[in-house]
């Protein structure tokens, strides 16, 4: 974007300065500058503020704060599906406590809404799940805050940290919902909302520093400098930002000859890493792009593959080809990326596409990658540095862990379905799944980290019954559950619902399940193989067939887990559960939905869906 004197409030010299500065800023620098400019509004005289507000509405600005000392009590509420928002909240809580604040950190599902009016300083850390949906443990609080019973919050100071993924249309929508609603209810922003993409560490750090500064400005006697917002952990500790190179021990295709699918069973060594996990946790993998795709992209752009380029802020350099293979995302298009390319290249056709209706843009983006974009609208007369500066860093892929650490010391197992499809005349591959399927051999290594998920855990009481619904690769965490229960001698009943296409070729871990069933580790198993019969049968149909017994288990306090596809399977299973509760519990639809929502609040209904 270029500032023009004719359509901006800047003179020629100012416009030229801005045009030189803005392209050089990082995302975190832009966020800091936005927060600084918003915060500077508090220094403007009240008459000038009034004049500005009358002429130019400002979204997400900081309201002028009272000069009265504010409470040092802070409540941090998180809504988290995979655990990132929870970890950030807990880390923020530790930092704020070191700063002298009294901090309460809670999931939204554990927070009693009637306590909201007693909160002085409220920090919201929330992710957006799927197509603009709140995470499971944020649904009830989200509905309450947007309902008629939400209280006026004129005495509440707040700030929102939103996590999302720019490849989705409704990027950070849940965070935006909370931010707007808290303002509508009379709350005062202590710092503007910050929206984070998958690479969230830096903007999250900027946000917390801004919050600390905003709160400290009106604290009596708070002249001490703020500590690091999210202190960096020791490099000896392996994490999301410092992954461990795990050696591949086994890489096996679980499907039989003739199957339409390929599902890889991976066994990785964690020896020497110090990494630990529990059943229900996930493993993050930083994959590599297909070298063939990278070579096609380099050829299209007519770039030298050996040109040295920077790949991180430490100044590390790599040949361009290696950098594109290991450090940058090139297989997913998003509207924000298209906008950046249009601004960088001044391409008229691309700008025309971006001005079209939303559905036309979505239709173009679906199934296409960076090579398509270059072929359709390029090549462009831009430098390698300019081009790389608009690409996202390679995001990690998360996979549900399919092993128990107790049963497999120093190992972690994964169950990964190979993704292959064809669109727009070209064959496409899943980045990580096809790396594992076609280019990964025993002895190779993968950069990995543990993603803890406290929202998908076995009950603390080992005698509590568990019901597991996991078609396809959704079976992964339940293999982990069964290994753990076998190791600990858990006595509670367990029931598995599994589904796939064909019994003969697609019954994942069949021998293990049958052994657990024979040994009594697994009490009951029902399967649905959709292509073995004329009428397709799925796991939700098997659940409905056993509605009476399943409801009896629920009434006995059973925990129910669902893992797998979010858009179809999880939705259909939830509808089947509501219908069962309605029928067997003699309830109407609203009461049945409330029953399931209450199970979710008690953490008896947990989902790991994607």
Buried (B, 14 or more C-beta within 10 A) or exposed (E): EEBEEEEEEBEEEEBEEBBEEBEEEEEBBEBBBBBEEBBEBBEEEEEEBEEBEEEEEEEBBBBEBEEEEBBBEBBBBBBBBBBBBBBBBBBBBBBBEEBEBEBEBBBBBEBEBEEBEEBBBBBBBBBBBBEBBBBBBBBBBBBBBBEEEBBEBEBBBBBBBBBBBBBBBBBBBBBBBBBBBBBEBEBBBBBBBBBBBBBBBBBBBBBBBBBBBBBBBBBEEBEEEBEEBBEEEEEEEBBBEBBBEBBBBEBEBBBBEEBEBBBBBBBBBBEEBEBEBBBBBBBBBBBBBBEEBBBBBBEBBEBEBEBEBBBEEEEEBBBBBBBBBBBBBBBBBBBBBBBBBBBBBEBEEBBEBBEEEEEEBEEBBEBBBBBBBBBBBBEBEBEBEEBBBBBBBBBBBBBBBBBBBEBBEEBBBBBBBBBEEEEEEBEBBBBBBBBBBEEBEEEBEBBBBBBBBBBBBBBEEBEBBBBBBBBBBBBBBBBBBBBBBBBEEBEBBBBBBBBBBBBEBBBBBBEBBEBBBEEEBBBBBBBBBBBBEEEEBBBBBBBBEBBEEBBEBBEEBBBBBBBBBBEEBBEBBBEBBBBBBBBBBEBEEEEBBEBBBEBBBEBBBBBBBB
